[in-house]
Structure formats: structure tokens, C-alpha cells
């Protein structure tokens, strides 16, 4: 999810920890736990620093090793241990580390429910997993947790029981979103017939969903709003042609390798130009106004030499799809 939501959930996890009498009675332990949950809830996204090496490096590393199987243990030990020492509660370091561990795991779980997904089984598998149930920013989850945090700050309700109720509602909400996603996919399969894969991208309001269905020789995209399914466009898959040498040459670009390591439903297009070729790979899952918004474009001359390439989004960060 977005950075603001992760930090908010870290703060509310710190409030949930107040259910433990040891934490609620000793303020210094509570401060250490709160610091650990807030920083731990954001820690997996420290991979943002990969941007310093370029967009290809960011795509290759984002939601990868920092979200992997050993990552929660590493983050919990480093962050929890540091805050236990900083607040002078080393006798309770395991408790601080446990809540930090919970915050990191919750971060990874929330990213798993998004369409972009995570490589959460690394180093055992580099497969991208995504459950397509939550938008990058969910206003309902954010609102519920923000109100709870405000009540805690104002001293209106005791934090432990209040956040226990909020987190129970959060789990129920996510379960209902997963159920709704399953029902929508079932309806799409019945209407579209033979499909090998369907990806859903929920809107921020949660009332509509974009979909991309792999129908064998083509991709079909559209939206689902309530009981209505609207087909938007059909993208015919690329077939081998005389442009194979251009495609092979473009594959050498670093951005292409990074993109193909992530992309799930890929459309390849080769355009012959006056002075060479442009080879494009697009992830069909992410589209806006019938245009695929995420991909890599490679420019080649007539001798199949790579002149340059661009990888990333062709939309503003606040525009849909929000992944």
C-alpha cells in the first residue's frame, strides 16, 4: 500500500500492543514498541533507494528481497533490537522485536493483496504473488485506523480494546474483498469462456474493477461495476514475423530484462520507423483510457544497435490504476 497507510497501520499496531499489561503499564516499553511498529511498518519499502541506480534497478528490487521470507526476521531483529536499546528496555527486547515483526508481516500482507504484488517467497521462488483485492490506497481502512488513532491521541477510548475491534474489522473487510474478487472472477470466466488467467485492479472507491483476461491468442480488457461487465478492448498477441532480429536485439537492454522479470501479462509490439525500429513490451494488466500504462520502449537503428530505452509508467502517480 502507500507509505502513509503503512505508517498509520504501524501506529495503530502500537496501540493494539497496549492490550499487553506489560506494555501498557511501562511507558518506556510502550514507546519502544510504538517506534518499532511504525518504522517496521515502513521498513520493507526502504528498497525505494534502488531508484538512485535508475528505474530498471528499482523495478528489479521493489517489493523483492525486502519483502521476502527472511525479511521480517531481519527487520525485527535490527529495528526492534535498536529501539529496545535506545529506550533502555533490553530486558524486554524480544517483546519489542515481536511487535516489530508483526508490523513488517502486516506490511507484506497488505502489499500481497494489491495487484502489483510481492516476491514474498524469495529466496525459494522469484514468482510474483498478487491477490488483486485492495487498491494501493484504501480509504475505508485508512479512515477507520485514522479515526482510531485520533481517539487514542485525544484519550477518548483505551487503545488496546479499541484497536482490537478495528483490527478485527480490518480482517473481516479484507476477507469480504477476497470473496468479492472470487465472485467477480467467476462471473468473468462464465461470460468470456475459455481464459487462462484473469487479473483485477480495484478502484480506489472499491465499487468498480478493471480486468484483463488472457484468452489464448488475445487479451480482453474491461471493467466490472456492480453486476455490469463492460468490455473495453481486445489486444491481439504478437506473432513472430520478420521483426524477430529487432526483438532479439532489444532484449539486451537492461530495462527490458528488469521489466520482463516482473511483468505478468505481456504484450509485445514492433514498429518500423524511417531510421530504425521501436520495440515495446507492455504489461496489459495496467491500462488507462485503453492505453497500457506500464512498460518498456527500446529504440534501435537499422543495424539493430540499441540507441536508448525507457522503462516505467506513462501516467502520473495519482492517476489510476493505483498499484
Buried (B, 14 or more C-beta within 10 A) or exposed (E): BBEEBBBBBBBBBBBBBBBBEEBBEBEEBBBBBBBBBBBBBBBBBEBEEBEEEBBBBBBBBBBBBBBBBEBBEBBBBBBBBBBBEEBEBEEBBEBBBBBBBBBBBBBBBBBBBBBBBBBBBBEEEEEBBBBBBBBBBBEBBBEBBBEBBEBBEEEEBBBBEBBBEBBEBBEEBBEEBBEBBEEBBEEBEEEBEEBEEBBBBBBBEBEBBBBBBBBEEBBBBBBBEEEEBEEBEEBEBBEEEEBEEBBEBBBEBBBBBBBBBBBBBBBBBBEEEEEBBBBBBBBBBBBBEEEBBBBBBBBBEEEBEBEEBBBBBBBEEEEBBBB
